[in-house]
Structure formats: structure tokens, C-alpha cells
Amino acid sequence: MLRSAAAILAVGFVLVTFGSTASAHGNQSDDAPVTTSTLPESNADIGRIIPLPNSGQEPQDPGDPGGWQQVALFFLVCAVILAMAGWVIWRGRVNRARRREAGLDRVEVARRAGGDVRKPRPPGIVD
């Protein structure tokens, strides 16, 4: 019962979605010219991929590109990334100090056992 209700809802959703778009596009008159290209008819307003320096406009709104909100967001993101990196480094040092106090630090355990603290090097590689 539940599967059939879900199937009916899914079919209804598809019919409503595609039926409304088909009816919206099907109301075009036959007299209208058909545009087959989105390119401009003249080369005067093509524009440039990379704009020339100082060819833009001043931000009119604080959220516009170059506005104070966008600049503040950039510095906020940078500060959060630096804070996260600092927290990870700090927690790593705290955890390593705890392991060292408990006698479970990997480097210290390897040194006490007389082993190398690093994996053996392949032949021919010298420090």
C-alpha cells in the first residue's frame, strides 16, 4: 500500500513538473522568428573574457564584488582557517605530552627498545 502511494506521488510529480514546462513552451506563436544562435549580430558588444584593469565599476552595494562585506568575508575565512590550524597544532602537542607522561609516546618507546624511530631505508638512499 505504501509503495503504491509513493509511486502515485512520484508519477504525479513528474506529470506536474514536465506538463507545466511543456505547456509553457508550447504556447509560442508560429509567426515568431526562430533564434538558432545566442551570438550577437555585430561584434560591437561581444566583450572580453578577462576585463581590462580599471574597466569595472565601483561597488554600489556592500555585497557587490569588491564591497566591504566581500572583503570582510575573505578575511573572516582566512582567520577561521588559521584558527583551525592553530587548534590542531595545539591539540597535537597536548596529546603528545599526555602520551609522553604516560610512557606511551611512539618515539620514546622505540628509542627505549633500541629500534630505529623511522622505517628502514631502501638500499641506496642516504640521509
VOLO-293207 format. One line per 3 residues: number of its first residue (from 1); for each residue z, x, y of N, C-alpha, C, CB. Coordinates in Angstrom, 3 decimals, padded with zeros to 6 digits, m for minus. Glycine has a CB too. Layout:
// VOLO-293207
NUM) Z/X/Y/Z/X/Y/Z/X/Y/Z/X/Y ~ ... $
***
This chain:
// VOLO-293207
1) 000.000/000.825/m001.191/000.000/000.000/000.000/000.000/000.867/001.253/001.204/m000.937/m000.001 ~ 000.839/001.911/001.227/000.938/002.795/002.390/m000.340/003.590/002.601/002.114/003.745/002.231 ~ m000.960/004.000/001.485/m002.214/004.757/001.596/m003.329/003.892/002.152/m002.625/005.321/000.235 $
4) m003.393/002.663/001.731/m004.461/001.796/002.223/m004.263/001.495/003.711/m004.511/000.484/001.411 ~ m003.025/001.331/004.151/m002.769/001.094/005.574/m003.157/002.320/006.394/m001.283/000.741/005.809 ~ m002.860/003.508/005.877/m003.233/004.736/006.581/m004.742/004.888/006.625/m002.598/005.961/005.909 $
7) m005.420/004.529/005.545/m006.882/004.619/005.518/m007.502/003.641/006.507/m007.415/004.346/004.101 ~ m006.953/002.427/006.590/m007.468/001.436/007.534/m007.259/001.916/008.968/m006.781/000.068/007.319 ~ m006.113/002.487/009.253/m005.856/003.024/010.596/m006.804/004.172/010.921/m004.400/003.500/010.715 $
10) m007.053/005.061/009.965/m007.948/006.193/010.200/m009.369/005.714/010.456/m007.923/007.156/009.009 ~ m009.858/004.763/009.662/m011.204/004.230/009.861/m011.291/003.508/011.203/m011.589/003.276/008.708 ~ m010.280/002.750/011.555/m010.268/002.073/012.842/m010.285/003.047/014.004/m009.063/001.182/012.944 $
13) m009.536/004.137/013.882/m009.512/005.153/014.930/m010.889/005.782/015.103/m008.472/006.234/014.608 ~ m011.539/006.107/013.992/m012.876/006.718/014.053/m013.868/005.745/014.679/m013.357/007.139/012.638 ~ m013.817/004.469/014.279/m014.748/003.492/014.844/m014.529/003.295/016.331/m014.613/002.164/014.129 $
16) m013.276/003.208/016.752/m012.998/003.021/018.172/m013.424/004.238/018.972/m011.516/002.739/018.395 ~ m013.131/005.433/018.452/m013.462/006.659/019.179/m014.963/006.840/019.305/m012.851/007.869/018.487 ~ m015.670/006.808/018.190/m017.104/007.065/018.229/m017.887/005.852/018.722/m017.597/007.474/016.853 $
19) m017.370/004.671/018.536/m018.040/003.479/019.042/m018.031/003.431/020.553/m017.391/002.236/018.487 ~ m016.923/003.833/021.180/m016.852/003.809/022.642/m017.733/004.888/023.250/m015.406/003.988/023.112 ~ m017.827/006.056/022.612/m018.695/007.102/023.161/m020.152/006.751/022.961/m018.390/008.452/022.515 $
22) m020.491/006.111/021.856/m021.876/005.726/021.626/m022.308/004.650/022.609/m022.064/005.237/020.193 ~ m021.434/003.700/022.907/m021.799/002.651/023.855/m021.877/003.199/025.271/m020.795/001.500/023.792 ~ m021.082/004.190/025.594/m021.132/004.774/026.931/m022.426/005.545/027.138/m019.931/005.691/027.160 $
25) m022.911/006.208/026.111/m024.136/006.988/026.234/m025.379/006.136/025.986/m024.107/008.157/025.265 ~ m025.230/004.983/025.368/m026.380/004.157/025.043/m026.832/003.274/026.191/m026.070/003.310/023.864 ~ m026.112/003.225/027.308/m026.448/002.346/028.423/m027.343/003.011/029.456/m025.194/001.867/029.086 $
28) m027.999/004.089/029.121/m028.873/004.753/030.080/m030.178/003.977/030.172/m029.135/006.233/029.675 ~ m030.706/003.923/031.386/m031.979/003.217/031.547/m033.115/004.135/031.119/m032.179/002.743/033.017 ~ m034.209/003.520/030.689/m035.365/004.301/030.239/m036.148/004.871/031.403/m036.278/003.447/029.380 $
31) m035.909/004.378/032.628/m036.644/004.847/033.799/m036.103/006.172/034.322/m036.592/003.804/034.897 ~ m034.879/006.530/033.952/m034.265/007.748/034.485/m034.941/008.977/033.885/m032.744/007.771/034.193 ~ m035.177/010.002/034.704/m035.786/011.223/034.157/m034.808/011.927/033.216/m036.216/012.182/035.302 $
34) m035.348/012.485/032.178/m034.531/013.188/031.194/m034.433/014.644/031.600/m035.122/013.049/029.761 ~ m033.204/015.131/031.765/m032.987/016.519/032.129/m032.805/017.325/030.855/m031.761/016.672/033.070 ~ m033.640/018.308/030.667/m033.550/019.121/029.455/m032.928/020.471/029.719/m034.916/019.306/028.847 $
37) m032.642/020.791/030.970/m032.096/022.099/031.302/m031.009/021.932/032.349/m033.205/023.055/031.807 ~ m030.024/022.817/032.279/m028.984/022.812/033.296/m029.188/023.920/034.312/m027.624/022.947/032.653 ~ m030.285/024.665/034.194/m030.572/025.738/035.139/m031.032/025.155/036.467/m031.637/026.695/034.572 $
40) m030.693/025.792/037.591/m031.158/025.294/038.885/m032.664/025.459/039.013/m030.445/026.022/040.033 ~ m033.272/024.616/039.832/m034.724/024.677/040.015/m035.133/025.877/040.847/m035.230/023.401/040.669 ~ m034.277/026.321/041.755/m034.582/027.514/042.537/m033.526/028.568/042.249/m034.646/027.192/044.058 $
43) m033.839/029.814/042.524/m032.915/030.911/042.272/m031.934/031.142/043.414/m033.684/032.169/042.014 ~ m031.913/030.281/044.407/m031.080/030.496/045.582/m029.591/030.309/045.285/m031.502/029.554/046.689 ~ m029.242/029.410/044.379/m027.831/029.112/044.162/m027.351/029.511/042.773/m027.580/027.646/044.378 $
46) m027.941/030.537/042.188/m027.532/030.965/040.847/m026.137/031.575/040.871/m028.535/031.974/040.274 ~ m025.842/032.412/041.852/m024.528/033.031/041.919/m024.486/034.337/041.135/m023.470/032.075/041.395 ~ m023.300/034.906/041.043/m023.125/036.188/040.372/m022.035/036.051/039.313/m022.769/037.308/041.392 $
49) m022.193/036.806/038.228/m021.168/036.801/037.193/m019.911/037.480/037.715/m021.673/037.501/035.915 ~ m020.078/038.645/038.322/m018.961/039.371/038.925/m019.116/039.241/040.432/m018.926/040.888/038.472 ~ m018.190/038.529/041.091/m018.346/038.347/042.531/m018.149/039.656/043.288/m017.362/037.303/043.037 $
52) m018.810/039.737/044.423/m018.674/040.916/045.275/m017.274/040.960/045.885/m019.750/040.917/046.388 ~ m016.785/042.161/046.212/m015.468/042.254/046.852/m015.445/041.473/048.162/m015.094/043.725/047.108 ~ m014.329/040.829/048.423/m014.104/040.036/049.636/m015.103/038.899/049.797/m014.166/040.929/050.849 $
55) m015.672/038.406/048.698/m016.609/037.298/048.795/m015.948/035.966/048.465/m017.788/037.532/047.874 ~ m014.687/036.003/048.104/m013.987/034.774/047.747/m013.409/034.094/048.962/m012.890/035.059/046.751 ~ m012.442/033.244/048.710/m011.783/032.548/049.804/m010.277/032.714/049.675/m012.169/031.052/049.822 $
58) m009.593/032.593/050.771/m008.143/032.691/050.782/m007.553/031.520/050.006/m007.602/032.720/052.230 ~ m006.423/031.745/049.311/m005.816/030.615/048.595/m005.330/029.556/049.582/m004.643/031.098/047.710 ~ m005.686/028.305/049.315/m005.284/027.192/050.167/m003.978/026.565/049.697/m006.377/026.141/050.204 $
61) m003.701/026.691/048.408/m002.539/026.074/047.780/m001.742/027.180/047.098/m002.959/024.957/046.757 ~ m000.407/027.077/046.968/000.359/028.131/046.298/m000.072/028.377/044.850/001.820/027.782/046.326 ~ m000.685/027.391/044.186/m001.120/027.559/042.803/m002.526/028.101/042.662/m001.028/026.265/042.093 $
64) m003.253/028.274/043.774/m004.606/028.824/043.718/m004.574/030.276/043.272/m005.296/028.703/045.082 ~ m005.689/030.790/042.710/m005.736/032.209/042.343/m005.427/033.092/043.545/m007.112/032.571/041.764 ~ m004.450/033.959/043.382/m004.016/034.826/044.467/m002.906/034.236/045.302/m005.164/035.147/045.343 $
67) m002.488/033.009/045.018/m001.396/032.367/045.749/m000.056/032.954/045.322/m001.410/030.844/045.521 ~ 000.991/032.641/046.064/002.290/033.257/045.796/002.858/032.814/044.448/003.275/032.914/046.912 ~ 002.549/031.599/043.991/003.064/031.156/042.698/002.444/031.954/041.555/002.796/029.663/042.503 $
70) 001.155/032.254/041.662/000.495/033.025/040.616/001.020/034.454/040.588/m001.023/033.021/040.823 ~ 001.232/035.048/041.752/001.769/036.406/041.813/003.205/036.431/041.283/001.718/036.947/043.262 ~ 004.011/035.440/041.655/005.391/035.372/041.174/005.434/035.189/039.662/006.143/034.230/041.863 $
73) 004.524/034.395/039.113/004.465/034.199/037.667/004.127/035.500/036.952/003.435/033.123/037.316 ~ 003.201/036.284/037.513/002.852/037.577/036.929/004.085/038.478/036.840/001.748/038.262/037.758 ~ 004.819/038.589/037.936/005.992/039.455/037.932/007.106/038.888/037.044/006.504/039.648/039.359 $
76) 007.221/037.573/036.943/008.192/036.964/036.047/007.870/037.296/034.591/008.228/035.447/036.251 ~ 006.604/037.204/034.215/006.199/037.539/032.845/006.477/039.012/032.556/004.699/037.224/032.626 ~ 006.165/039.886/033.503/006.454/041.321/033.321/007.953/041.552/033.153/005.924/042.142/034.523 $
79) 008.768/040.878/033.949/010.221/041.054/033.850/010.747/040.560/032.509/010.928/040.317/034.991 ~ 010.213/039.455/032.012/010.657/038.937/030.718/010.276/039.885/029.594/010.061/037.552/030.459 ~ 009.081/040.450/029.650/008.656/041.403/028.614/009.551/042.644/028.641/007.168/041.807/028.816 $
82) 009.855/043.153/029.828/010.743/044.319/029.928/012.147/043.989/029.444/010.798/044.828/031.370 ~ 012.636/042.795/029.764/013.965/042.391/029.302/014.006/042.274/027.781/014.371/041.058/029.944 ~ 012.959/041.737/027.188/012.918/041.633/025.728/012.890/043.012/025.072/011.696/040.819/025.287 $
85) 012.099/043.921/025.622/012.050/045.277/025.067/013.399/045.964/025.210/010.958/046.108/025.760 ~ 014.052/045.788/026.363/015.380/046.373/026.551/016.403/045.800/025.594/015.844/046.163/027.968 ~ 016.327/044.498/025.343/017.262/043.874/024.412/017.050/044.391/022.995/017.112/042.352/024.446 $
88) 015.803/044.550/022.574/015.514/045.053/021.233/016.027/046.482/021.078/014.001/044.994/020.947 ~ 015.802/047.320/022.086/016.288/048.707/022.027/017.808/048.733/021.982/015.778/049.520/023.239 ~ 018.454/047.933/022.822/019.919/047.892/022.857/020.492/047.415/021.528/020.400/046.980/023.989 $
91) 019.920/046.336/020.956/020.425/045.832/019.676/020.199/046.838/018.550/019.752/044.501/019.328 ~ 019.089/047.567/018.610/018.845/048.595/017.603/019.895/049.692/017.654/017.464/049.196/017.789 ~ 020.264/050.093/018.855/021.297/051.132/018.991/022.658/050.625/018.521/021.392/051.605/020.452 $
94) 022.978/049.376/018.856/024.252/048.801/018.429/024.310/048.704/016.910/024.460/047.413/019.061 ~ 023.240/048.208/016.295/023.218/048.078/014.838/023.276/049.436/014.144/021.968/047.327/014.398 ~ 022.579/050.421/014.697/022.603/051.749/014.089/023.993/052.361/014.202/021.562/052.667/014.749 $
97) 024.678/052.143/015.341/026.040/052.651/015.494/026.981/051.976/014.497/026.541/052.429/016.934 ~ 026.807/050.688/014.273/027.635/049.988/013.276/027.387/050.530/011.869/027.351/048.475/013.309 ~ 026.127/050.762/011.527/025.825/051.309/010.203/026.393/052.723/010.059/024.301/051.318/009.958 $
100) 026.324/053.496/011.146/026.850/054.860/011.101/028.364/054.839/010.891/026.498/055.622/012.398 ~ 029.065/053.919/011.586/030.516/053.801/011.420/030.883/053.369/010.003/031.087/052.805/012.432 ~ 030.065/052.525/009.402/030.334/052.056/008.046/029.877/053.063/006.992/029.649/050.720/007.812 $
103) 029.207/054.128/007.430/028.717/055.131/006.489/027.451/054.706/005.766/029.779/055.444/005.483 ~ 026.701/053.778/006.328/025.505/053.272/005.678/024.214/053.636/006.407/025.601/051.791/005.548 ~ 024.296/054.540/007.368/023.095/054.951/008.095/022.168/055.689/007.139/023.456/055.847/009.318 $
106) 020.919/055.307/007.083/019.981/055.865/006.114/019.795/057.362/006.283/018.650/055.175/006.231 ~ 019.706/057.813/007.508/019.508/059.246/007.749/020.740/060.027/007.312/019.203/059.515/009.243 ~ 021.920/059.545/007.658/023.154/060.236/007.282/023.348/060.233/005.763/024.363/059.579/007.969 $
109) 023.046/059.129/005.108/023.181/059.050/003.650/022.234/060.034/002.991/022.903/057.617/003.144 ~ 020.998/060.152/003.487/020.032/061.087/002.904/020.476/062.528/003.125/018.634/060.865/003.507 ~ 021.022/062.841/004.291/021.483/064.210/004.548/022.660/064.572/003.652/021.878/064.375/006.020 $
112) 023.585/063.630/003.469/024.733/063.904/002.594/024.303/064.104/001.142/025.748/062.761/002.679 ~ 023.247/063.404/000.739/022.770/063.525/m000.633/021.922/064.781/m000.822/021.967/062.291/m001.021 ~ 021.618/065.467/000.267/020.841/066.695/000.178/019.347/066.464/000.125/021.257/067.463/m001.018 $
115) 018.908/065.265/000.359/017.478/064.966/000.328/016.853/065.069/001.699/017.240/063.587/m000.237 ~ 015.558/064.990/001.696/014.815/065.016/002.948/014.914/063.625/003.583/013.314/065.436/002.715 ~ 015.030/063.594/004.892/015.154/062.318/005.573/013.794/061.637/005.727/015.805/062.511/006.937 $
118) 012.722/062.387/005.514/011.387/061.814/005.569/010.748/061.888/004.197/010.518/062.536/006.612 ~ 009.694/061.117/004.042/008.961/061.164/002.784/008.300/062.530/002.662/007.906/060.020/002.700 ~ 008.119/063.031/001.440/007.452/064.319/001.279/006.032/064.288/001.835/007.426/064.717/m000.189 $
121) 005.615/065.396/002.410/004.290/065.505/002.996/003.264/065.816/001.907/004.268/066.590/004.092 ~ 002.045/065.280/002.066/001.000/065.656/001.133/000.677/067.154/001.272/m000.265/064.799/001.369 ~ 000.126/067.757/000.245/m000.187/069.190/000.331/m001.177/069.471/001.468/m000.764/069.694/m001.010 $
124) m000.958/070.541/002.171/m001.844/070.967/003.244/m001.452/070.477/004.620/m003.207/070.519/002.953 ~ m000.468/069.566/004.740/m000.045/069.081/006.051/001.261/069.795/006.412/000.135/067.512/006.057 ~ 001.210/070.459/007.550/002.358/071.241/008.019/002.802/070.683/009.355/002.009/072.759/008.138 $
127) 004.122/070.674/009.583/004.644/070.210/010.878/004.281/071.142/011.988/006.139/070.055/010.827 $
***
